[in-house]
Amino acid sequence: AAKTRSWQAGASIPQTHTHTHSFACIDAMTVPKLRPPAAESSLSSSASSSWSALKRLAVFLVVVILIVAAWSTRQDETATGNVSHKSMVNGFLKGSSSSSQRQRRETIPPFVRQYCNLTGVDYWMVPKDDWRRRTPAFLILGAKKGGTTGLFQTLTQGDAAHQAIVKGKLKEHLYFIPSRFPHWSGREDQDNDDDDVDDYPDIPEDAMINVAEARRDMLKLYPTAKLQQNRTLITGEATPDYILYSEYSARAILCTVPWVKVIVLLRDPVDRLFSHYNFLKDPSKKFNGGRVRTMPPFETWVTKDIERLQSYGVLPENLAKLPNYMKTPAETRGWHKYQRNTNLRAMSDRPFSRSLYALQFEDWHRNLLAVGKDPQRDLKVVLSRDLTSDRGSQVVDDLLTWLGVPQVPSASSNGKSDQDEGTVKKGMVTKYSSAPIQPQFRQWLEETIIRPYNQRLYKLLPQELDGCFDTTTTPSSSSFSAPKLTSPSNVDGTSTRVADEKSLPSFVREKCDLTGADHWMVPEGDWRRRTPYFLILGAKKGGTTGTFQTLTSHPQILSGAKKELLYFIPKRFPHWTNDEIGEKVRVAPARRDFFKQFKSNILMDQPSFITGEATPDYVMYSEYSTQAILCTVPWVKVVVLLREPIERLFSHYNFIMDPNKSNRQLPPFEKWVMDDIAILQEYGVMPQDLSKIEEYMGSKQEQDAWHRYQRLKNGPWGDRPFVRSLYALQLEEWFRNLQAVGKDPKQDLRIVLSRDMKQNTSVVHDLLEWLGVNASATSFDSITNSRGRNLGQVAAANNNNNNNNNRGTEDAVLARKLNSSLEMKQSMVTTYTSAPISPEFQKRLEAIIAPYNRRLYRLLGPKYDGIFDTTST
């Protein structure tokens, strides 16, 4: 620009200066045959314009040359690994490199393209001399109670590490545990305010990992400044559970830190299981707010977890068929579904699956191979017993060499033996003093389950480890009966066995598709019989909310995900065959999805606990909601709340008009009601001549119209206000369908009047007794859990724990219930202040509703005769 101005002023061209680097091309550049115009020159305007265009072109060409030169230099530096640490860190954290540039620099395996979202990432596998290759350089995996803590402390604290291994913030970061890992695409953490809902949804089966975000958060766990300054330092962590969640933790790790080396500690499967049990039982250990766990006998604890694995399909129902079940699609589906379940408490520490090493190793081997890594080179198997043997020092030295850390003299020179109790040197495995395992039970475990998995494991291990867990157990001379495992039902209500249809009611055969369901009516004692145990139905604005809050304030009654699940509303229900309302209900998937709404882990552990929900509309959609309910949860008890029909209708109107609610603009009450009656007449639910209601009731025309009206997914009726007060239409079908499946409406359906909930506290007591809970209990003090512990003490202890990570645990739920009011709250029906119904219209409505009320009295019996009759003149 300065030159241009000088030329235009008639100055001579400045001398070319010498510069360094690429900027030399600016001043050294000459444009042939271009001369600056003299001041006194009288060039034409067209020549001057051409001269300006040529100057702009020259500047443009210079800029292009500079950009190309800079880009070429950058590419050469990247190829040789000479990019500065600062530029690499900025590129990593800010995602400066584009996807196309990354693709030119490295080959991406199909596994990575399928599961790793590399948007904003400069490399998937960063260069070898990049400091990130040491963040972390290794992960210690392994079976819980297999010695991971001792090995990690040995590597990071003793002379053996030669101060070349630095720790992160913790020994166990738990970062890649699937339920905690926050960077699954399409899965966001839920901040659910409901106390009875887990904050983490299940992991999507094909979820991808947002690598840039995952790396950014992971770096915060390590001393990155030290690692950048000192190229000899490495870091790592030890989270045993990364091997348990073999499919999904491996996926997250290999997307985020694919360069990492993996150390796997293995301990004899039965010894590990017994040590795990004693660890939980140890009185010096405190769990969830400082409490000591009360454990059942070891055999019971193990058997219960085996049943859980069977319920998920990880183990076959008949353990004698285990060898034939292995590596089948059913086993793979069950194992991956088991890992995706994020409710850790429901698995009660998942003890038995942790000893099935083959399942875990196979996933890790397959995923390592999928990203081009060699399991024999990048995964090191260490036996726990070797760490505590005379070979301990050599094992640790071999590990350090494998990790690239210089060897140093043995730490035993400090005067203490590696075998000193409580000393963490070459790794140790905690031993507990307790009664040994019954020899017969150990033999049964090893021969029936453990040995087939061990044989499967040996095929994946180095040859020198073949047979490392084989035992020489001598068969016991005394007779031993294998534990009697209950016929397991899947936690989602499904099974590979189809229920026997011969003894089923015709209603079930015609309306319920039981494919994949083990039972239609699950056996007594099965936890599913309490999931849910009751449903509260009733007229809208009839007091269902107050009743639900009253019942769930009882210490033995848990809420579902929320008060109104709306699950069985026909147009919302997703499990109609062919997606057609009224077709067969697909029972197995319906149960699977419905059970997710409840705290199944607590119900499994607490046989005295029940749960339920309250959706008033289940009574209005009487034909199709009953079909969905009686196919899916036929054991359920039904509470129906009824309120005086006209009073309910007027409350419904005022609820919609309430400015604190929807604040919708409605026509006057009289017009609002009559418009809805006209819609019912149009659809044939009510006769055109309202004086002939009595004759029209019960006709085939009425029944067909009523069913057609319920099937409609969309329509002009707004909130369907008037039909909600015609209780006879709704309850007749409930009674008929209950009888069709062999249930007695007088025993399994309880009618409650809304006014009685306000005026008569004995109604609550009667309801609690009918539901089978302790009607006099208003606190946990009178209730014990399945292990004999007082729940008041359990909940109070947990209440002192400020760890929010326990939100979904059983005791955290109990503590929150304890903090809420334990007094039985009296149900209430909201009363609105508004202009009353005109006496003339009140009388007109009574004349229309009276025939339906009389029809209702005949259905309910003499006890309810005249309950809604009025004395208005």
N, C-alpha and C positions, 0 to 999 in steps of 0.2 A: 504493500500500500504506500509506503514512504517513497519507493522508487517511482511508482506511478505518478505521485504528486510532483516529484522533482522533474520527471520528464515533461509533464504537462506545463510546468513553469519554465521550460526551456533550458533546464540545467543539463550538464553533461552526465553521462552514465557513470555511476560510481564504480570504483575498481572492485574486482571480484576478491572477496576475502576467503581465507582458508578456514574451514571448520572441521570438526570431527564428527564421526558417526554418520547417520543418514541425513542429518540436516545440511551437510555439505552440498547436497544436490540442489538446494534452493539457490544459494548464491553462485555456485559454480555453473549453474544451468545457463546456457545461452540459446536464444531463439534465432536461428539463421534468418537473415534478410529482414530482421525487424530493427527499425531505427526510431529513436524518440523524435517526435515532431518538434521542430523549432518553434519558438514563440511567435516569430514573425511570419511563419508559414501560413498560406491561405488555402489549405486543403478544403475540399468540398465537404459538406455535412455527411455524405454517404461514405466517404473514405474514413472520416473520424469514427463513424459507427462501426465499420468493419474492424478498425484497429481495437476498439473496446471489446468486441466479441472475441478476437484472437487472444487478448490478454486474459479474459475469463477462462477460455479454453486451456491456456497454459497453466493457470493456477489450479484448475480442476485436475489436470494430468499430474501435477506435482503431488496433490493430496492423495490421489490413487496410488502413486508410487510409494509414498510413505506408508500407507496402510498395508500394502502388500509386503513391504520390507519388514514392518513390525510383526506381522502375522507369521512370516517365515521364520523370523528369529525366535518367536515364542514356540513354534512347533519344534524347532531344533532343540531348544532347552527342555521341552517336555519329553522328547524322545530320549534324551540323554539323562533325564532325571535331575537337571540342574535348576529346577524351579525353586525359588526361595521358599522357606517355611511360611513366611507371611502370606505369599500369594496362594500357597496350597491350602492353608487354613481358611483364608477368605473364600477361596473357591469351594471348599468343602462346606463351610457354614452357610454361605450365601447362594450356593448352587450356580456359580458363574458360568460353568461350561454347559453347552447345549447338548441335547441327546445325540444329534448327528455327529458332533465332535467326539463324544465318548465312543460312539459306535466305530469310528475310524481308528480309535486307539486300542480297543480291546474287543475280544470275541465274547459275546454274551451267550451262555448256555441256555437251552430251552427252559430249564427249570427256573432260571432267573427271569426270563421274559414272562413266564407264567405267574410267578408269585412275588416278584420284586418290582415295585414301582420306583424307577430310577430317576424320576423327574427331579431336577435340581441337584443331581449328583455328578461329580466330575469323573469318578471311577466307581465301578462295582468292586473290583479287586485292585486296591491301590498299589502303587509301585513298591518294590521291595525295600528301598531305602527311605520310604516315607515314614515319618514317626507314627502315623496312625496304625501301621502294621504291628505296633507294640501296644495298642490300646483297644482291647487287651490282646496280649500275645497268647494267652492260654486260658482255658476254662477247666475247672475240676468238676466233673460230674460224678454221679455214682449213687448207689443205693443209700437211702437214709440209714444212718447208724452203720455206715461202712468205713468211716475213717476220714471223710473229707475235711473235717475241721482240723484234725491232727496234721494231715499232710499239708494243708494250706498254711498253718502256723509254722510248720517246719521250713517251708520254702520261703516264707516272707519274714521270719523273725530270727532264725538261727544263723550261725556262721556259714552253714551250707549255702545260703543264698548269696553270701559275699556282698550283701547289700546291693545286688544287681536286680533284685525283684522288689518292686515297690507295690504297696497295697493300694486298692481303691478306698472308697469311703467305708465299705463294709466287707466282711468275708462273703456274705450272701447278698448280692444285690437283688436277686429275684426278678431282674429286669425282663427277662425273656419268658417268664411264666405266662402262658397264653392269656389267663384271665386278668393279669396285671398289665400286660404289654399294651400300651395305648395307641399303637400305630398301625392297627389293622385297617385297611381301606374298607369303607362302608360299615364300620362298626364304631360308634361313638360311645364313650362312657355316659351312662345315664345317671343323672342326679335326681333320683326318684325320691320324693318326699314321703312316700308310704313306708312305714316302718317294716312291713313284712315282705318287701321286695328286694332282691339283690340288685346292686347298682351296676352289675355287669351282665349284659346279655350273653348268650352262648356265642362261640366263635363261628363265623360263617365257614363252611367247609372249604371253599375255594378263595378265602380272603387273601388279599395281597398286602404287602408290607410297604409303608411309606418310608423308604430307606433314608432320605435326607433328614426327615424329622427324627427318625429312630437314632441315627448317628449323632445328631445334635444333642439330644437328651442323654444319650449314653456317655458322651464325652464328659458331661458334668460329674460323672461318678469317679473319674480318675484324675490323677495329678498331671494334667497335660503340660503344664509349664516345665516340670522336671523332665518329662519325656522328650520335649523339644530341645532342651538344653543339653541333655546327656544321651547320646545315641546308644550307650551300652545298657541303659535301663529298660526293663520290660515290666509289665503289670498283668494282673489276672484276677480272677475271682473264683469262688467255689460255691455253686448252688446245686446240690444233689438233684433237685427236681427237674433240671433241664433234661435228664435222661428219661424220667418218667413220662413227661409230655413230649415223647420222642418225635411225633410228626410235626407238631406246631411250634414247639421251642426250636427244633432243628431248623424249621423253615425261617423263623424270625432271625436266628443266629446266622444262617448261611446267606441271608439277604443283607444283613447289617454288617457283620464282621466275618466275611468268608475266609479271611486269612488265618483265623484263630486255630490253634492246636488244642486238641481235646484230650484230657486225661480222665479215664473212667475207672473208678474204684469199685471192685466187686467183692462181696463177702458171701460166704456160704448162705444160700437163700433162707434156710430154716433158722440158722443162727441169727441172721439179720432180722428176721421177723420177730424172733423172741426178744432180741435186744430192743427193737422198736417198742414192743409191748411194755417191757420193763422201764424204758425211758419215760413213757407216758404215765406209768404207774409210780414212778419215783417220787416220794414225798418231798424231796428237795427241789423238784421242778414245779414251777408255777405257770398256770395257763389261764388266759382270759381273765384278767383282773385279780391275779394272785390266788386263784383256787387250785387245789390239788384234785386231779382227776380220780374218780372212783371207777375202777375198771372191772368188767366181768371176768370170769375165768378165761385164761388164754385160749382154751379150746373153743369157748363160746364166741370170743372176739374174732377169732380166725374164721370160724364157720359162718358167722354173720356176714363177713366181708366176701367170702366166697359166693354166698348167695347174691350179694350185690353185683358181683362180676357176672354171675349167670343172668341176672335181670337185665344187664346191659348187652348181653350176647357176647361178652369177652370169653367166657367159659361156657361149654355146652350144659344143658340141663342134666344130661346123664354123663357124669364124669368118666364112666367106663369107656365112653366113645371119644375121649379127648384126643387120642392120636389121629383119628379120622377127621376131627373137627379143625385141627390146626391148619393154618394157611388157607382156609376157605374164605370166600367173600363175606360170609356171615361173621366170621371172627374179625376180619379187617374192619367191617362196618362198625361192629360193636366196640372195638378198641379205639377207633377214631372218635366215635360218638362219646365214649367215656372220657376221652381227653378234652373234647370240646365243652363238656359240661363245666361251667365255671363255678358251680356251687361247691366249693371245696369241703365245706362242713358236711354236705350230704354224703360224701365219701368216707367220713370219719377217718381222715388221714390216709385213706387209700392204702392200707397196710399190705394186703396180700399181693396186689398188682406190682408193688415195688420189688418183689422177689421173682417176678417172671421176666428175667433179664432178656430172654430171646425176643419177646415182643418189642422191647425198647431198642435193642441193638439192631434189629432188622430195619426199622425205620431210619435209624441214624446211618447205617451202612448205605441204604438205598439213596438217601438224600445227599450224602457225601459223594457218591459216585455220580449222581445227577448233576453236580456242579463241577465235575472234573477232578475231584480230589481222590486220593488213594487212602482208604481206611487203614491200611497197614502202615502207612507213613504218617498220616495226620491224626491218627487216633491211637492213644497209648492205653492199654489195659493193664491195671495194677491190681493185684490181689491184696486185700486188706491184711491177710495173715502174714504176707511177706514183709509188710511194714513193721510188724511187731516181732518179727523173727530176727535171727542173727544176720540175715541178709538185708536188714532195714537200711543200713548205711549205703550199701551198694545200690539198692533200688532207688534211693534218693539221688545218688550221684549219677546214675543212668538217666534219670529224669532231667536233671540239670543239663547234662550233655545234650540230650534230645531238644531241650529248650534253647540251647545255645548259650548257656551261662557257664563261665569258667569253673572248673572243679577247684575245690579248696580242701584243706585237711579236714578229717572227720571231726564232727562236733563232740565226739565222745572224749576228746582230750580235756574237756573242762572238768573231768573228774566224776561225772555222773554217767551212769549207764543209760542206754536208750530204753532199758526196761524199767527204769524208775517209775513208780506209780505216779500218775498225774503229770509226768514230765512229757512235754511235747517236743520230741526231737525228730526221729525218723518216721513220724506218724504213729498214731495209736488208735485203738478201737476201745471204747469204753465197755467195761464189763460190769454187769450188775449181779448182785447176790440175791438170788430168789430161788424158789422151788424149781427144779428142772422140768423140762417138758415131759409129759408122759411118754414113755418109750413107744407104746402102741400108737399113740396119736402122731408122733413124729414119723414113725414108719409109714403110717397111712398117708401122711402128707407127701413124703418123699416118693413113694411108689406110685401113688395115684395121680399126682399133679406135678410135683417139682421135677421128677426125673425126666418125663417127656420134654419139658421145656429146657432142661439142662442139655439133653442130647441135641436139641435144636440149636442151642447156644454155641456148643462146641464147633459147629460147622462155620461159625463166624469168627472164632478166636484164633490167634496164632497156634500153630501145631503144638508148641511146648505147653500150652494150657489145656490141651485135650484131657478131659476127665478130671479137671481140677476140683470139681465139687462132688465127685462120686464118693459114696460112703460104702462102708462094709457092714451096715446095720444087720444084725442077726435077727431073723424073725422071732418074735416073742412067742413063747410057748403058751402063754395064756390067751384065751379067746378075746378078740377085740372086735366090736361092732363099729363100723364106720359111722361117723356123725350123720345123723338123719337130717338131710337138707330138705327144707320145705320146698314144695314145687314152686320154683321162682316165677314171678311175673315181672315183666320188664317195668322199669320205673315209669315208662311212658304208656304202660297199659298194653303193650304189644307182645307178641310171641310168634314163634314160627309155627306153633300148633294152632289149628283152627278148633274153636269150641265145638263140642258135640251138639248137633242141632236136633237130635231126636227128642230130647226131653224139653226143648224150648217151647214157650208159648207161641201160638200161631202169629201173634202180633210181632214178635221178635223175628221170626223167620221171614215175615213179609216185609218188614220195615227196617231191619238192621243188617248190615253187611258185616259179619264177624270175621272176615278174613284177617288173619294176623292177630286176633284177640284170643287170649288163653281161656277167658271166661266171659260170659255175658254178665252174670251175677257173681262177682268175685267172692271168695269164701269169707266167712266170719273170721275175724282176727287179722285179715289182710289190711295193711295200712291204707290201701286205696278205698276201703269202705268208709273212711273218714275224710275223703278228698273229692268233693266236699261231703259233709255229713248232713247238711241241711241247706235248703234254699228258701229265701223269703220272697214271696210273690205278693201281689196285691194291687189294688187300685192306686194309680198315681195320685199323690197328695193324700195317701191313706195312712202315713206313719211308718213306712218301711225304713226310712233312714233312722228315726229314733229307736225303733225296735232293734235294728242291726247294731247300733252303737251300744245299746243296753246289753245285748247278748255278748258282743265281743269285748266288753269291759270285764267279763268274767275271766278269771285267770286260766281256765282250761279251753277257752274258745278263741281261736285265731282267725284273723281276717285273711282274705285272699289278697291279691294284688291291689284291689280297691273294692269299695262297697258294691258298685254295679259293674259287673264284668260284661254284661250284654252278650255273652258268648252264644247263647242259644236263641237269640232273636233270628227268625228264619232268614231274613235277607242278609244278615251278617254271618251266619253260620257257614263255614267254608267247606264242610265235609258232606254235602249232599252228592250222591252219585250223579254224574253228568252235570253237576252244578245246577240241578233243577230242584226247587223246593218241593218237598213231599216225596221225592225219590228215596231210595234206601240211604240210611246213614252209615258212613264208613267209620266204624267204631274205633278201630285201632288208632288211626291218625287223630280222630276227634279226642280221644283220651290223652294222647301224647301232648297235644297242644293245650288242652284244658288243665292238665296237671301242672304245667309250667306256671300257672297263676297262683299256686299254693306252696306253702312251706313244707314240701314233702320230707325234707330232712328231719324236721322236728316231729312230724307225724310218725316217721319210722321209729324215732328214738323214744317218743312219749306216747305209749298206748292209751293214756287217759285223755289225750288232747283231741279236739275235733276242730273242724273249720267249716266255713260256709260263705255264702254271698247273698246279696239282696238286689234282684233286678225285678221291679214291679211288672214290667211288660211281659214276663214269661206267662202271666195268667191271661193276658189279652190275646196273645198268639196261641190260643189254647190247643189247637190241633197240631201245629207243627213244632212249637216249642216243646210240647209234651213228647212228641216222637223223638226229637233230638235228645232230650233229657233222659227218657226211659231207655233209649238205646245205649247212651254213653255212661250214665251214672244211675242205673236203675235202683240202687240201694238208698238213694237220697230221701230224706224226710222233707216235707213241704209245709211251710208256714204261709198261710194266706191271710192277709190283712184286708178287712172290709170296713168301709166308712159309709155313712148314710149317703146314698147316691147323689142327691141334689146338692147336699153340702159339699161333697167331694168335687162335683162339677164346678161349683162356684169358687172353691178354693183353687182349683186348677186354673180358672180364668184369672183370678187375682195374682196367682204366681207368675203367669206370663206377663201380666201388666205391671208387675212390681218393678220400679225403676232400679232397684238394687239387683235385679235378676236380668232378664232379657230386655225389659223396657220396650217391648214390641207394641206397636199401635194396633189395637184390635177394635172391631166394631162394638157397639153396646152388647151387653151380655145376652139379651134376648135374641138378637140377630145372630150372634156367634153360635148359639146353641141350635137355632132353627136351621141355619145354613148347614150345620153338620148332620142334622136329622135328614135334611133333603138329600145329602150325599148318600147316607145309609139307605134311603128309599131308592135312590138311583141304582145302587148296586144290588138291591133286592134283599138287603139284610132286614129291613123293616118294610111293612106294606105301605102302599100308596095312601090307603085310607087308614089313618091312625086309630080310628074307632074299632077296627077289626084286628087289632094286634093279637087278642086272645085266640082267634080262629087261625091266624097265620102262624103262630108259634109252633115249633116242632115239625113243620112241614118240610118236605124234601126241598122245596124251593128255597126256604129260609136256610137250611143247612148247606146247600150247594153255594148259595150266595155268601154265606159266612166264611166258608173255606176259600172261596175265590178272593174275598176281601182280604183275608190274611196273607194270601200268596203274593199280593201285589207288592212289588218292590218300590214303586213310586206312585204317587197319586195326589189328588187335589185336596185331601182332607186335613192338611195341617197337622194338628196334634191328636186327631181322632178323639176329640173330647167326650162326645156323648156315649159312644160305644163302651168306653171304659167304665161307665156306671151301670151297664147291663150285665151284672155279675152272673146271671143264670146262663147266658150264652157261653160264657167262658168256662165256668166250673163244670157244666155238664160234660164237656169233652175231657176235662181233667179226670173226673170221676170214671168216665167210661174207659179211658185209656189205662188208668191205674188198675182197674178190674181186669182189663185185657191182658195184663202182664202178671196177674195173680196177686196183686196187692190189694189191701183193704183200705179204701179211702178214709174210713173212720179211724184207722190206726196210723196210717202213714201220711195223712194230711190233717193239719190242725188249723181250724178257723179261729181267728182272733179279731175281735172288734176293736177298731181304733179307739173308741171312747173308753173301752175297758183298760187299755194301756195307759190312759191318762188318769183314770179314776181308781183302778183296782190293782194294787201292787202284787196281789197274789197271782195275777196272770203271769207275771215274769217268773215267779217261783214254779208255777205249773209247767211253763215252757221249758225251763231248765231241767226239771225232772223228766219231762218227756224226751228231751235230748240226751238224757243219761249222764249228765254231769252233776257234780256236787252242788246242789241248789243253795246250800247255806254258805258256800265258800265265797268270801269277798276279798281274799288275799291268798297268796301262795302258801301261807303258814300251814294250811291244812292239807297241802298236796305234796306228794313226793313223786320223783321221777322214776324211770325204769331201773335206776341203780340204787334206789332207796334214799336219795338225797332230798332234803327239804328244799323245795323250789324257791321259797322266800329267801333262804340263805344264799342259794345259787345266784338268784337275780340281784340281790343286794350286793354281793361280792362283785359281780360283773358291773354293777352300776358305778363302782369306784374306779373302773378302768377307763381312762380317757383315750384309749387307742381306737381311732375311728376305723381302723382296718377290720374291726370285728363286727361291723354293722349287720352283716347277714347271719351271724352265728346264732345258734339257739339261745344261748344265755344273754346275748345282747338284746334279742327280741323280748325275752322275759324281763330284762331290766327296764326296757322302755315301757312295757305293760305295767311294771311295778310303779314307775314314776307317774304314769297316768292315773287317773282316778280309778281306784279299785272298788269304790262304792257303786252299787247298782244304780245307774242313772235311769230315771223314769222316762219312758218314751213320751214323745210329745207329738202333737199334730199342730203345724203352724197355723195360726189364726191371723187373718188379714183384716185390716180396718178399711172398709169400703162401703159404698151405698148398698143397702140390702136389696135382695130380689123383690120385685114388686109382688104383692099378694096374688094378683091375677095370674101372673106368669108362673108363680110357684104352684098354684093350683093346677094350671095346665100341665106343668111338668109332672106333677104327682099322678095325674090321670094317665100319662104315657108310661111312666115307670112302674106303676102299681102292678100291671100284669106280670112284668119281669120279676118283681119282688115276690109275688105269690109263687111263681115258678121256682124261685130260689129257695123259698121255705120248704117246698115239697122235696127238693133235692137234699137239703141239709138235715131235715127231720124236725120233730116237735121242739127240740131244745132251742131252735133258732126261729120258731114261728113268730111272725110279727115284729121282728127286731127293728125294721125300718119303717113301720107304720107310723103315720102322723095323725094328729087330731085337728089339723087345720080345717077350717070351715070353707 
